[in-house]
Amino acid sequence: MNTKIQKIYPWIVVGLLSMVAFLNYLDRQMLSTMQAAIGVDIAELQQAQNFGRLMAIFLWVYAVVSPFAGSVADRLNRKWLIVGSLGVWSLVMLLMGHCHSFTQMYWLRGLMGVSEALYIPSALSLIADYHAGKSRSLAVGLHMTGLYLGQAVGGFGAIFASALSWRMTFHWFGIIGVAYAFVLMLCLREKRADSGLVSPDRTGEATAGAGKSPGLLRSFGLIFSNVAFWVILFFFASTSLPGWATKNWLPTLFAQHIGGGMNVAGPVATITIAFASFVGVMIGGPLSDRWVKRNLRGRIYTSAIGLGMMIPALVLMGLGHGVAAAVASGLLFGLGYGMFDTNNMPILCQFVPSRLRATAYGLMNMVGVAMGALCTQLLGRIPNLGLSFALLGGITALALVLQLTILRPTTDDMH
């Protein structure tokens, strides 16, 4: 790799992984707006409780696998974990287009949870190793915009299903993912913060160099003995409740509040949040990267501003009616969520060393997604969906207080 490409390659990595992030959320989000279309062929999905079970099995499996996925990412070549993860979940998407029963789709959705769990800890720790200090929040945030865009395009699932059929929609997006896995095989390279670049053909190599990761139980022990990590874990998990609620149930809530059916509610619910989240990332990333130079709590303050925006947004989202309230609440929530989301890994880097970050983020994913799964199932059984959204604002407020009260970093990049 020549010097010029080596200088810009960290941003090439962000671009490559942003596309994977796009497919990651597109593939999981699309199902939430295709319930009616799939229900024509698979009658069990006409029932809200069964649909909640189908959405939740992905989350439960994802949660259980996440800490082990993070631990694997701290030890093996993350490039090949990312390529394998994308290839498997894309193949699952393709197979879902051939389902003829609820049971078949249920098991495939669970398998998707296994494969997708490998991606986020690997990708975020790789980006954090490529981008230290002045560009870390922005780089993580730009990667997260792929997730938001995937969520937004996933909101058009009902429209895709109407134009192509739900089976062909799954089929073609599965093929796209498998094809892109081959692109990553050629273009993506591993890098460890303490060991430099790793040749892309060394597929089984564990962490090279001085900073080898400790054993699994020792890793968990080191992480859980860190009080700051417990606070990070709590605010990550608590914000996962409204985060997953908006992904899985907001289209349904907006369909009740604004009319027009899922063809209108789906795009309104996903596009407003995705667009505003992108703006939040573009504000919160550079703000955090600059603020932390003057004050080590700058990343925490930026994240807290985002959480503060999410609280009134959830109340308006749950209790408001009409298109104006829906759009306003979606925009405010997305703006706050983008500022919060772009700083999670950078804040973690202030308290957890590089060799343990994927494991730590895997543990965060486990608890956060488990809370999301619980919330997804409960919202399918609670009659007043709007009030439930409003109450989630109170939980977010508690997370905000704990974050500002306890987290006091002594460095921006713990080694």
TORKOL-4160 file (C-alpha; in steps of 0.2 Angstrom, whole numbers, padded with zeros to 4 digits, m for minus):
415
<pt num="1" X="0000" Y="0000" Z="0000"/>
<pt num="2" X="0008" Y="0017" Z="m0005"/>
<pt num="3" X="0009" Y="0031" Z="0007"/>
<pt num="4" X="m0005" Y="0042" Z="m0001"/>
<pt num="5" X="m0017" Y="0027" Z="0000"/>
<pt num="6" X="m0011" Y="0023" Z="0017"/>
<pt num="7" X="m0016" Y="0040" Z="0023"/>
<pt num="8" X="m0033" Y="0040" Z="0017"/>
<pt num="9" X="m0036" Y="0021" Z="0020"/>
<pt num="10" X="m0044" Y="0024" Z="0037"/>
<pt num="11" X="m0058" Y="0033" Z="0029"/>
<pt num="12" X="m0059" Y="0020" Z="0015"/>
<pt num="13" X="m0062" Y="0007" Z="0029"/>
<pt num="14" X="m0076" Y="0018" Z="0036"/>
<pt num="15" X="m0084" Y="0019" Z="0019"/>
<pt num="16" X="m0082" Y="0000" Z="0016"/>
<pt num="17" X="m0090" Y="m0004" Z="0033"/>
<pt num="18" X="m0104" Y="0009" Z="0031"/>
<pt num="19" X="m0111" Y="m0001" Z="0017"/>
<pt num="20" X="m0110" Y="m0017" Z="0028"/>
<pt num="21" X="m0119" Y="m0007" Z="0041"/>
<pt num="22" X="m0132" Y="m0001" Z="0028"/>
<pt num="23" X="m0136" Y="m0020" Z="0024"/>
<pt num="24" X="m0136" Y="m0025" Z="0042"/>
<pt num="25" X="m0150" Y="m0013" Z="0047"/>
<pt num="26" X="m0159" Y="m0014" Z="0030"/>
<pt num="27" X="m0160" Y="m0033" Z="0032"/>
<pt num="28" X="m0166" Y="m0033" Z="0050"/>
<pt num="29" X="m0178" Y="m0018" Z="0048"/>
<pt num="30" X="m0187" Y="m0023" Z="0032"/>
<pt num="31" X="m0197" Y="m0036" Z="0041"/>
<pt num="32" X="m0205" Y="m0024" Z="0052"/>
<pt num="33" X="m0215" Y="m0015" Z="0038"/>
<pt num="34" X="m0219" Y="m0031" Z="0028"/>
<pt num="35" X="m0230" Y="m0040" Z="0041"/>
<pt num="36" X="m0246" Y="m0038" Z="0031"/>
<pt num="37" X="m0238" Y="m0044" Z="0014"/>
<pt num="38" X="m0230" Y="m0059" Z="0022"/>
<pt num="39" X="m0246" Y="m0062" Z="0032"/>
<pt num="40" X="m0255" Y="m0066" Z="0016"/>
<pt num="41" X="m0245" Y="m0081" Z="0013"/>
<pt num="42" X="m0240" Y="m0085" Z="0032"/>
<pt num="43" X="m0256" Y="m0083" Z="0041"/>
<pt num="44" X="m0248" Y="m0084" Z="0059"/>
<pt num="45" X="m0240" Y="m0067" Z="0056"/>
<pt num="46" X="m0257" Y="m0059" Z="0055"/>
<pt num="47" X="m0257" Y="m0060" Z="0074"/>
<pt num="48" X="m0247" Y="m0046" Z="0083"/>
<pt num="49" X="m0241" Y="m0058" Z="0096"/>
<pt num="50" X="m0233" Y="m0069" Z="0084"/>
<pt num="51" X="m0225" Y="m0055" Z="0074"/>
<pt num="52" X="m0218" Y="m0049" Z="0091"/>
<pt num="53" X="m0211" Y="m0066" Z="0093"/>
<pt num="54" X="m0203" Y="m0066" Z="0076"/>
<pt num="55" X="m0195" Y="m0049" Z="0079"/>
<pt num="56" X="m0189" Y="m0054" Z="0097"/>
<pt num="57" X="m0181" Y="m0070" Z="0092"/>
<pt num="58" X="m0168" Y="m0061" Z="0082"/>
<pt num="59" X="m0164" Y="m0050" Z="0097"/>
<pt num="60" X="m0163" Y="m0064" Z="0110"/>
<pt num="61" X="m0151" Y="m0074" Z="0100"/>
<pt num="62" X="m0141" Y="m0058" Z="0095"/>
<pt num="63" X="m0140" Y="m0054" Z="0114"/>
<pt num="64" X="m0134" Y="m0071" Z="0119"/>
<pt num="65" X="m0121" Y="m0072" Z="0105"/>
<pt num="66" X="m0114" Y="m0054" Z="0107"/>
<pt num="67" X="m0102" Y="m0055" Z="0122"/>
<pt num="68" X="m0094" Y="m0071" Z="0114"/>
<pt num="69" X="m0094" Y="m0062" Z="0097"/>
<pt num="70" X="m0085" Y="m0047" Z="0105"/>
<pt num="71" X="m0072" Y="m0059" Z="0113"/>
<pt num="72" X="m0069" Y="m0068" Z="0097"/>
<pt num="73" X="m0066" Y="m0051" Z="0088"/>
<pt num="74" X="m0053" Y="m0046" Z="0101"/>
<pt num="75" X="m0043" Y="m0062" Z="0097"/>
<pt num="76" X="m0045" Y="m0066" Z="0078"/>
<pt num="77" X="m0044" Y="m0057" Z="0062"/>
<pt num="78" X="m0059" Y="m0045" Z="0061"/>
<pt num="79" X="m0059" Y="m0043" Z="0043"/>
<pt num="80" X="m0064" Y="m0062" Z="0041"/>
<pt num="81" X="m0077" Y="m0061" Z="0055"/>
<pt num="82" X="m0085" Y="m0046" Z="0046"/>
<pt num="83" X="m0084" Y="m0055" Z="0029"/>
<pt num="84" X="m0092" Y="m0071" Z="0036"/>
<pt num="85" X="m0105" Y="m0062" Z="0046"/>
<pt num="86" X="m0111" Y="m0052" Z="0030"/>
<pt num="87" X="m0111" Y="m0068" Z="0019"/>
<pt num="88" X="m0121" Y="m0078" Z="0032"/>
<pt num="89" X="m0134" Y="m0066" Z="0036"/>
<pt num="90" X="m0136" Y="m0062" Z="0017"/>
<pt num="91" X="m0138" Y="m0080" Z="0013"/>
<pt num="92" X="m0152" Y="m0081" Z="0027"/>
<pt num="93" X="m0161" Y="m0066" Z="0019"/>
<pt num="94" X="m0161" Y="m0076" Z="0002"/>
<pt num="95" X="m0168" Y="m0091" Z="0011"/>
<pt num="96" X="m0181" Y="m0081" Z="0020"/>
<pt num="97" X="m0189" Y="m0078" Z="0003"/>
<pt num="98" X="m0192" Y="m0096" Z="0001"/>
<pt num="99" X="m0201" Y="m0098" Z="0018"/>
<pt num="100" X="m0218" Y="m0106" Z="0018"/>
<pt num="101" X="m0221" Y="m0107" Z="0037"/>
<pt num="102" X="m0219" Y="m0097" Z="0053"/>
<pt num="103" X="m0207" Y="m0110" Z="0060"/>
<pt num="104" X="m0196" Y="m0109" Z="0045"/>
<pt num="105" X="m0195" Y="m0090" Z="0046"/>
<pt num="106" X="m0193" Y="m0090" Z="0065"/>
<pt num="107" X="m0177" Y="m0102" Z="0064"/>
<pt num="108" X="m0170" Y="m0092" Z="0050"/>
<pt num="109" X="m0173" Y="m0075" Z="0059"/>
<pt num="110" X="m0163" Y="m0083" Z="0074"/>
<pt num="111" X="m0149" Y="m0088" Z="0063"/>
<pt num="112" X="m0148" Y="m0070" Z="0057"/>
<pt num="113" X="m0146" Y="m0065" Z="0075"/>
<pt num="114" X="m0130" Y="m0076" Z="0076"/>
<pt num="115" X="m0122" Y="m0069" Z="0061"/>
<pt num="116" X="m0126" Y="m0051" Z="0063"/>
<pt num="117" X="m0120" Y="m0052" Z="0081"/>
<pt num="118" X="m0102" Y="m0054" Z="0075"/>
<pt num="119" X="m0102" Y="m0038" Z="0065"/>
<pt num="120" X="m0104" Y="m0023" Z="0076"/>
<pt num="121" X="m0091" Y="m0027" Z="0089"/>
<pt num="122" X="m0079" Y="m0031" Z="0075"/>
<pt num="123" X="m0082" Y="m0016" Z="0065"/>
<pt num="124" X="m0082" Y="m0003" Z="0079"/>
<pt num="125" X="m0066" Y="m0009" Z="0087"/>
<pt num="126" X="m0058" Y="m0010" Z="0069"/>
<pt num="127" X="m0063" Y="0008" Z="0066"/>
<pt num="128" X="m0058" Y="0014" Z="0083"/>
<pt num="129" X="m0041" Y="0006" Z="0080"/>
<pt num="130" X="m0039" Y="0015" Z="0063"/>
<pt num="131" X="m0046" Y="0032" Z="0070"/>
<pt num="132" X="m0038" Y="0038" Z="0086"/>
<pt num="133" X="m0041" Y="0054" Z="0095"/>
<pt num="134" X="m0046" Y="0069" Z="0084"/>
<pt num="135" X="m0057" Y="0059" Z="0071"/>
<pt num="136" X="m0064" Y="0044" Z="0082"/>
<pt num="137" X="m0081" Y="0051" Z="0085"/>
<pt num="138" X="m0084" Y="0057" Z="0067"/>
<pt num="139" X="m0077" Y="0040" Z="0060"/>
<pt num="140" X="m0089" Y="0030" Z="0071"/>
<pt num="141" X="m0103" Y="0042" Z="0068"/>
<pt num="142" X="m0101" Y="0041" Z="0049"/>
<pt num="143" X="m0101" Y="0022" Z="0050"/>
<pt num="144" X="m0117" Y="0023" Z="0060"/>
<pt num="145" X="m0125" Y="0033" Z="0046"/>
<pt num="146" X="m0125" Y="0017" Z="0036"/>
<pt num="147" X="m0136" Y="0009" Z="0050"/>
<pt num="148" X="m0148" Y="0024" Z="0049"/>
<pt num="149" X="m0149" Y="0024" Z="0030"/>
<pt num="150" X="m0152" Y="0005" Z="0031"/>
<pt num="151" X="m0166" Y="0008" Z="0043"/>
<pt num="152" X="m0174" Y="0021" Z="0032"/>
<pt num="153" X="m0173" Y="0011" Z="0016"/>
<pt num="154" X="m0180" Y="m0004" Z="0027"/>
<pt num="155" X="m0195" Y="0007" Z="0030"/>
<pt num="156" X="m0200" Y="0005" Z="0012"/>
<pt num="157" X="m0201" Y="m0014" Z="0014"/>
<pt num="158" X="m0220" Y="m0013" Z="0011"/>
<pt num="159" X="m0218" Y="m0004" Z="m0005"/>
<pt num="160" X="m0204" Y="m0016" Z="m0011"/>
<pt num="161" X="m0216" Y="m0030" Z="m0007"/>
<pt num="162" X="m0230" Y="m0022" Z="m0017"/>
<pt num="163" X="m0219" Y="m0020" Z="m0032"/>
<pt num="164" X="m0208" Y="m0036" Z="m0032"/>
<pt num="165" X="m0217" Y="m0047" Z="m0019"/>
<pt num="166" X="m0210" Y="m0050" Z="m0002"/>
<pt num="167" X="m0201" Y="m0066" Z="m0008"/>
<pt num="168" X="m0192" Y="m0057" Z="m0022"/>
<pt num="169" X="m0187" Y="m0043" Z="m0010"/>
<pt num="170" X="m0178" Y="m0055" Z="0002"/>
<pt num="171" X="m0171" Y="m0064" Z="m0013"/>
<pt num="172" X="m0162" Y="m0049" Z="m0021"/>
<pt num="173" X="m0156" Y="m0040" Z="m0005"/>
<pt num="174" X="m0148" Y="m0057" Z="0000"/>
<pt num="175" X="m0139" Y="m0058" Z="m0017"/>
<pt num="176" X="m0133" Y="m0040" Z="m0015"/>
<pt num="177" X="m0126" Y="m0044" Z="0002"/>
<pt num="178" X="m0117" Y="m0060" Z="m0004"/>
<pt num="179" X="m0109" Y="m0051" Z="m0018"/>
<pt num="180" X="m0103" Y="m0037" Z="m0007"/>
<pt num="181" X="m0094" Y="m0049" Z="0004"/>
<pt num="182" X="m0083" Y="m0053" Z="m0010"/>
<pt num="183" X="m0079" Y="m0035" Z="m0012"/>
<pt num="184" X="m0074" Y="m0034" Z="0006"/>
<pt num="185" X="m0063" Y="m0050" Z="0004"/>
<pt num="186" X="m0052" Y="m0039" Z="m0009"/>
<pt num="187" X="m0052" Y="m0022" Z="m0001"/>
<pt num="188" X="m0053" Y="m0023" Z="0018"/>
<pt num="189" X="m0038" Y="m0025" Z="0029"/>
<pt num="190" X="m0036" Y="m0029" Z="0048"/>
<pt num="191" X="m0026" Y="m0017" Z="0059"/>
<pt num="192" X="m0023" Y="m0018" Z="0078"/>
<pt num="193" X="m0019" Y="m0002" Z="0088"/>
<pt num="194" X="m0003" Y="m0010" Z="0095"/>
<pt num="195" X="0003" Y="m0020" Z="0080"/>
<pt num="196" X="0000" Y="m0011" Z="0064"/>
<pt num="197" X="m0008" Y="m0017" Z="0048"/>
<pt num="198" X="m0011" Y="m0036" Z="0045"/>
<pt num="199" X="m0010" Y="m0044" Z="0028"/>
<pt num="200" X="m0027" Y="m0048" Z="0022"/>
<pt num="201" X="m0023" Y="m0066" Z="0018"/>
<pt num="202" X="m0018" Y="m0071" Z="0036"/>
<pt num="203" X="m0035" Y="m0077" Z="0040"/>
<pt num="204" X="m0033" Y="m0085" Z="0056"/>
<pt num="205" X="m0021" Y="m0074" Z="0065"/>
<pt num="206" X="m0025" Y="m0068" Z="0083"/>
<pt num="207" X="m0020" Y="m0051" Z="0089"/>
<pt num="208" X="m0002" Y="m0049" Z="0085"/>
<pt num="209" X="0011" Y="m0039" Z="0095"/>
<pt num="210" X="0013" Y="m0034" Z="0112"/>
<pt num="211" X="m0005" Y="m0031" Z="0118"/>
<pt num="212" X="m0013" Y="m0049" Z="0117"/>
<pt num="213" X="m0030" Y="m0051" Z="0124"/>
<pt num="214" X="m0032" Y="m0061" Z="0141"/>
<pt num="215" X="m0043" Y="m0076" Z="0142"/>
<pt num="216" X="m0062" Y="m0075" Z="0141"/>
<pt num="217" X="m0065" Y="m0076" Z="0160"/>
<pt num="218" X="m0051" Y="m0065" Z="0164"/>
<pt num="219" X="m0057" Y="m0052" Z="0151"/>
<pt num="220" X="m0075" Y="m0052" Z="0158"/>
<pt num="221" X="m0067" Y="m0050" Z="0175"/>
<pt num="222" X="m0057" Y="m0035" Z="0170"/>
<pt num="223" X="m0072" Y="m0027" Z="0162"/>
<pt num="224" X="m0084" Y="m0030" Z="0176"/>
<pt num="225" X="m0072" Y="m0024" Z="0189"/>
<pt num="226" X="m0073" Y="m0007" Z="0181"/>
<pt num="227" X="m0086" Y="0004" Z="0189"/>
<pt num="228" X="m0087" Y="0016" Z="0174"/>
<pt num="229" X="m0091" Y="0001" Z="0163"/>
<pt num="230" X="m0107" Y="m0002" Z="0173"/>
<pt num="231" X="m0113" Y="0015" Z="0170"/>
<pt num="232" X="m0109" Y="0014" Z="0152"/>
<pt num="233" X="m0118" Y="m0002" Z="0151"/>
<pt num="234" X="m0134" Y="0005" Z="0160"/>
<pt num="235" X="m0136" Y="0020" Z="0149"/>
<pt num="236" X="m0133" Y="0010" Z="0133"/>
<pt num="237" X="m0145" Y="m0003" Z="0139"/>
<pt num="238" X="m0159" Y="0009" Z="0144"/>
<pt num="239" X="m0158" Y="0019" Z="0128"/>
<pt num="240" X="m0159" Y="0002" Z="0119"/>
<pt num="241" X="m0177" Y="0002" Z="0125"/>
<pt num="242" X="m0183" Y="0017" Z="0115"/>
<pt num="243" X="m0170" Y="0013" Z="0101"/>
<pt num="244" X="m0177" Y="m0004" Z="0097"/>
<pt num="245" X="m0195" Y="0002" Z="0101"/>
<pt num="246" X="m0194" Y="0014" Z="0087"/>
<pt num="247" X="m0186" Y="0002" Z="0075"/>
<pt num="248" X="m0199" Y="m0012" Z="0078"/>
<pt num="249" X="m0215" Y="m0003" Z="0083"/>
<pt num="250" X="m0214" Y="0015" Z="0078"/>
<pt num="251" X="m0222" Y="0011" Z="0060"/>
<pt num="252" X="m0236" Y="0003" Z="0069"/>
<pt num="253" X="m0239" Y="0017" Z="0081"/>
<pt num="254" X="m0238" Y="0030" Z="0067"/>
<pt num="255" X="m0250" Y="0020" Z="0057"/>
<pt num="256" X="m0262" Y="0022" Z="0072"/>
<pt num="257" X="m0259" Y="0041" Z="0074"/>
<pt num="258" X="m0258" Y="0048" Z="0056"/>
<pt num="259" X="m0268" Y="0036" Z="0045"/>
<pt num="260" X="m0263" Y="0031" Z="0028"/>
<pt num="261" X="m0258" Y="0013" Z="0032"/>
<pt num="262" X="m0241" Y="0006" Z="0033"/>
<pt num="263" X="m0236" Y="0013" Z="0016"/>
<pt num="264" X="m0236" Y="0030" Z="0024"/>
<pt num="265" X="m0232" Y="0027" Z="0042"/>
<pt num="266" X="m0217" Y="0016" Z="0038"/>
<pt num="267" X="m0207" Y="0029" Z="0028"/>
<pt num="268" X="m0212" Y="0043" Z="0040"/>
<pt num="269" X="m0206" Y="0033" Z="0055"/>
<pt num="270" X="m0190" Y="0027" Z="0047"/>
<pt num="271" X="m0185" Y="0042" Z="0036"/>
<pt num="272" X="m0187" Y="0056" Z="0049"/>
<pt num="273" X="m0177" Y="0047" Z="0062"/>
<pt num="274" X="m0163" Y="0041" Z="0049"/>
<pt num="275" X="m0161" Y="0059" Z="0042"/>
<pt num="276" X="m0161" Y="0067" Z="0059"/>
<pt num="277" X="m0149" Y="0054" Z="0065"/>
<pt num="278" X="m0137" Y="0058" Z="0051"/>
<pt num="279" X="m0138" Y="0076" Z="0055"/>
<pt num="280" X="m0135" Y="0072" Z="0074"/>
<pt num="281" X="m0119" Y="0062" Z="0069"/>
<pt num="282" X="m0113" Y="0076" Z="0058"/>
<pt num="283" X="m0115" Y="0088" Z="0073"/>
<pt num="284" X="m0111" Y="0077" Z="0087"/>
<pt num="285" X="m0095" Y="0068" Z="0080"/>
<pt num="286" X="m0085" Y="0084" Z="0076"/>
<pt num="287" X="m0092" Y="0093" Z="0092"/>
<pt num="288" X="m0086" Y="0078" Z="0103"/>
<pt num="289" X="m0069" Y="0077" Z="0094"/>
<pt num="290" X="m0066" Y="0096" Z="0097"/>
<pt num="291" X="m0073" Y="0097" Z="0114"/>
<pt num="292" X="m0063" Y="0082" Z="0121"/>
<pt num="293" X="m0047" Y="0092" Z="0117"/>
<pt num="294" X="m0052" Y="0105" Z="0130"/>
<pt num="295" X="m0061" Y="0094" Z="0142"/>
<pt num="296" X="m0060" Y="0075" Z="0144"/>
<pt num="297" X="m0079" Y="0075" Z="0148"/>
<pt num="298" X="m0083" Y="0083" Z="0131"/>
<pt num="299" X="m0088" Y="0066" Z="0123"/>
<pt num="300" X="m0099" Y="0063" Z="0138"/>
<pt num="301" X="m0107" Y="0081" Z="0137"/>
<pt num="302" X="m0110" Y="0078" Z="0119"/>
<pt num="303" X="m0119" Y="0062" Z="0122"/>
<pt num="304" X="m0129" Y="0070" Z="0136"/>
<pt num="305" X="m0136" Y="0083" Z="0125"/>
<pt num="306" X="m0142" Y="0070" Z="0113"/>
<pt num="307" X="m0150" Y="0060" Z="0127"/>
<pt num="308" X="m0159" Y="0077" Z="0133"/>
<pt num="309" X="m0167" Y="0078" Z="0116"/>
<pt num="310" X="m0173" Y="0061" Z="0116"/>
<pt num="311" X="m0184" Y="0063" Z="0132"/>
<pt num="312" X="m0196" Y="0076" Z="0125"/>
<pt num="313" X="m0196" Y="0067" Z="0108"/>
<pt num="314" X="m0202" Y="0051" Z="0116"/>
<pt num="315" X="m0216" Y="0060" Z="0125"/>
<pt num="316" X="m0222" Y="0068" Z="0109"/>
<pt num="317" X="m0220" Y="0052" Z="0099"/>
<pt num="318" X="m0231" Y="0043" Z="0111"/>
<pt num="319" X="m0245" Y="0056" Z="0115"/>
<pt num="320" X="m0245" Y="0067" Z="0099"/>
<pt num="321" X="m0257" Y="0064" Z="0085"/>
<pt num="322" X="m0256" Y="0069" Z="0067"/>
<pt num="323" X="m0242" Y="0070" Z="0054"/>
<pt num="324" X="m0234" Y="0086" Z="0061"/>
<pt num="325" X="m0232" Y="0078" Z="0078"/>
<pt num="326" X="m0225" Y="0062" Z="0070"/>
<pt num="327" X="m0212" Y="0071" Z="0060"/>
<pt num="328" X="m0207" Y="0083" Z="0074"/>
<pt num="329" X="m0205" Y="0069" Z="0086"/>
<pt num="330" X="m0195" Y="0058" Z="0074"/>
<pt num="331" X="m0184" Y="0072" Z="0069"/>
<pt num="332" X="m0180" Y="0077" Z="0087"/>
<pt num="333" X="m0177" Y="0059" Z="0092"/>
<pt num="334" X="m0166" Y="0056" Z="0078"/>
<pt num="335" X="m0156" Y="0071" Z="0081"/>
<pt num="336" X="m0153" Y="0067" Z="0099"/>
<pt num="337" X="m0150" Y="0048" Z="0095"/>
<pt num="338" X="m0137" Y="0052" Z="0082"/>
<pt num="339" X="m0127" Y="0063" Z="0094"/>
<pt num="340" X="m0128" Y="0050" Z="0108"/>
<pt num="341" X="m0124" Y="0035" Z="0096"/>
<pt num="342" X="m0109" Y="0042" Z="0088"/>
<pt num="343" X="m0101" Y="0044" Z="0105"/>
<pt num="344" X="m0104" Y="0026" Z="0113"/>
<pt num="345" X="m0088" Y="0018" Z="0107"/>
<pt num="346" X="m0077" Y="0034" Z="0109"/>
<pt num="347" X="m0083" Y="0035" Z="0127"/>
<pt num="348" X="m0080" Y="0016" Z="0130"/>
<pt num="349" X="m0062" Y="0020" Z="0123"/>
<pt num="350" X="m0059" Y="0032" Z="0137"/>
<pt num="351" X="m0062" Y="0018" Z="0150"/>
<pt num="352" X="m0058" Y="0001" Z="0142"/>
<pt num="353" X="m0041" Y="m0003" Z="0134"/>
<pt num="354" X="m0040" Y="m0008" Z="0115"/>
<pt num="355" X="m0037" Y="m0026" Z="0118"/>
<pt num="356" X="m0054" Y="m0028" Z="0127"/>
<pt num="357" X="m0065" Y="m0015" Z="0118"/>
<pt num="358" X="m0074" Y="m0028" Z="0106"/>
<pt num="359" X="m0078" Y="m0039" Z="0121"/>
<pt num="360" X="m0084" Y="m0024" Z="0131"/>
<pt num="361" X="m0095" Y="m0018" Z="0116"/>
<pt num="362" X="m0101" Y="m0036" Z="0114"/>
<pt num="363" X="m0107" Y="m0036" Z="0132"/>
<pt num="364" X="m0115" Y="m0019" Z="0129"/>
<pt num="365" X="m0124" Y="m0027" Z="0114"/>
<pt num="366" X="m0130" Y="m0042" Z="0124"/>
<pt num="367" X="m0138" Y="m0032" Z="0138"/>
<pt num="368" X="m0144" Y="m0018" Z="0126"/>
<pt num="369" X="m0152" Y="m0030" Z="0114"/>
<pt num="370" X="m0159" Y="m0041" Z="0127"/>
<pt num="371" X="m0168" Y="m0026" Z="0134"/>
<pt num="372" X="m0174" Y="m0022" Z="0116"/>
<pt num="373" X="m0181" Y="m0040" Z="0114"/>
<pt num="374" X="m0190" Y="m0038" Z="0131"/>
<pt num="375" X="m0197" Y="m0021" Z="0125"/>
<pt num="376" X="m0202" Y="m0028" Z="0108"/>
<pt num="377" X="m0212" Y="m0042" Z="0116"/>
<pt num="378" X="m0220" Y="m0032" Z="0129"/>
<pt num="379" X="m0226" Y="m0018" Z="0117"/>
<pt num="380" X="m0234" Y="m0032" Z="0107"/>
<pt num="381" X="m0245" Y="m0036" Z="0122"/>
<pt num="382" X="m0248" Y="m0018" Z="0129"/>
<pt num="383" X="m0264" Y="m0011" Z="0122"/>
<pt num="384" X="m0259" Y="0008" Z="0124"/>
<pt num="385" X="m0243" Y="0008" Z="0113"/>
<pt num="386" X="m0242" Y="0027" Z="0114"/>
<pt num="387" X="m0242" Y="0028" Z="0133"/>
<pt num="388" X="m0228" Y="0015" Z="0133"/>
<pt num="389" X="m0217" Y="0026" Z="0121"/>
<pt num="390" X="m0220" Y="0041" Z="0133"/>
<pt num="391" X="m0215" Y="0031" Z="0148"/>
<pt num="392" X="m0198" Y="0026" Z="0140"/>
<pt num="393" X="m0193" Y="0045" Z="0141"/>
<pt num="394" X="m0192" Y="0043" Z="0160"/>
<pt num="395" X="m0180" Y="0029" Z="0159"/>
<pt num="396" X="m0169" Y="0039" Z="0147"/>
<pt num="397" X="m0169" Y="0053" Z="0159"/>
<pt num="398" X="m0162" Y="0042" Z="0173"/>
<pt num="399" X="m0148" Y="0036" Z="0161"/>
<pt num="400" X="m0144" Y="0055" Z="0158"/>
<pt num="401" X="m0142" Y="0058" Z="0176"/>
<pt num="402" X="m0131" Y="0043" Z="0179"/>
<pt num="403" X="m0120" Y="0047" Z="0164"/>
<pt num="404" X="m0117" Y="0065" Z="0170"/>
<pt num="405" X="m0115" Y="0061" Z="0188"/>
<pt num="406" X="m0103" Y="0046" Z="0188"/>
<pt num="407" X="m0092" Y="0046" Z="0172"/>
<pt num="408" X="m0076" Y="0056" Z="0174"/>
<pt num="409" X="m0062" Y="0050" Z="0162"/>
<pt num="410" X="m0044" Y="0053" Z="0164"/>
<pt num="411" X="m0039" Y="0049" Z="0146"/>
<pt num="412" X="m0047" Y="0050" Z="0129"/>
<pt num="413" X="m0038" Y="0033" Z="0124"/>
<pt num="414" X="m0035" Y="0020" Z="0137"/>
<pt num="415" X="m0021" Y="0008" Z="0133"/>
